[in-house]
Amino acid sequence: MTEDWQNWIAQSPDELQLAARLMDISKGQRIFHFGDQADAVYRVMNGEVCLTRLSPDGTEVVLYRAREGDFFAEASLFCSH
């Protein structure tokens, strides 16, 4: 996967190359929480990420499932308004 990352980032604009970093996320690990400052955009390089939120009754609801190659950001689904 590192080679895929290096190829992808090499083709990206300079600003993105400077800001991007590779993260290894384990199953069940939270990337961000409701209320966090929206300051990043993520790309799934391998696997998938489920963006969830709790309903008023406490049930976890999957709002979006990002798969390999998809982009996602906390701002799009986790705003308080």
C-alpha positions as CSV (number, residue, x, y, z in Angstrom):
1,M,0.0,0.0,0.0
2,T,2.9,2.4,0.6
3,E,3.7,2.4,-3.1
4,D,0.1,3.2,-4.0
5,W,0.2,6.1,-1.5
6,Q,3.5,7.4,-2.9
7,N,2.2,7.2,-6.5
8,W,-1.0,9.0,-5.5
9,I,0.7,11.7,-3.5
10,A,3.3,12.3,-6.2
11,Q,0.5,13.2,-8.6
12,S,-1.2,15.6,-6.2
13,P,-0.8,19.4,-6.0
14,D,2.2,20.7,-4.0
15,E,0.0,22.0,-1.2
16,L,-1.5,18.6,-0.7
17,Q,1.9,16.9,-0.8
18,L,3.1,19.1,2.0
19,A,0.0,18.5,4.2
20,A,-0.7,14.8,3.5
21,R,0.3,12.0,5.9
22,L,-0.4,8.3,5.9
23,M,-2.4,7.0,8.8
24,D,-2.8,3.3,9.8
25,I,-6.2,2.9,11.4
26,S,-7.3,-0.2,13.2
27,K,-10.8,-1.7,13.0
28,G,-13.0,0.0,15.5
29,Q,-10.6,2.9,16.0
30,R,-12.2,6.4,15.9
31,I,-10.7,8.9,13.6
32,F,-12.7,11.9,14.9
33,H,-15.6,12.5,17.2
34,F,-18.7,14.6,17.0
35,G,-17.8,18.2,17.9
36,D,-14.2,18.0,16.7
37,Q,-12.9,20.9,14.7
38,A,-13.2,20.2,11.0
39,D,-9.6,20.5,9.8
40,A,-8.9,17.6,7.5
41,V,-10.0,15.6,4.5
42,Y,-9.3,11.9,4.4
43,R,-8.8,9.4,1.6
44,V,-9.3,5.7,2.1
45,M,-6.3,3.9,0.6
46,N,-7.3,0.4,1.7
47,G,-10.4,-1.1,3.3
48,E,-13.3,1.0,4.3
49,V,-14.4,3.5,6.9
50,C,-17.9,3.8,8.3
51,L,-19.1,7.3,9.4
52,T,-21.6,6.8,12.1
53,R,-23.7,8.9,14.5
54,L,-25.9,8.0,17.4
55,S,-29.6,8.5,17.0
56,P,-31.7,10.1,19.8
57,D,-32.5,6.6,21.2
58,G,-28.8,5.7,21.2
59,T,-28.7,3.4,18.1
60,E,-25.6,3.7,16.0
61,V,-26.6,4.8,12.4
62,V,-24.2,4.5,9.5
63,L,-24.3,7.8,7.6
64,Y,-21.7,7.0,5.0
65,R,-19.4,4.1,4.1
66,A,-16.2,5.3,2.5
67,R,-14.4,2.6,0.4
68,E,-11.0,2.4,-1.2
69,G,-10.3,5.5,-3.2
70,D,-13.1,7.6,-1.5
71,F,-12.6,10.9,0.2
72,F,-14.5,12.0,3.4
73,A,-14.3,14.7,6.0
74,E,-15.8,15.2,9.4
75,A,-17.3,18.6,8.4
76,S,-19.8,17.1,6.0
77,L,-21.6,14.8,8.5
78,F,-20.7,15.9,12.0
79,C,-21.7,19.6,12.1
80,S,-23.8,20.4,15.1
81,H,-26.3,22.4,13.0
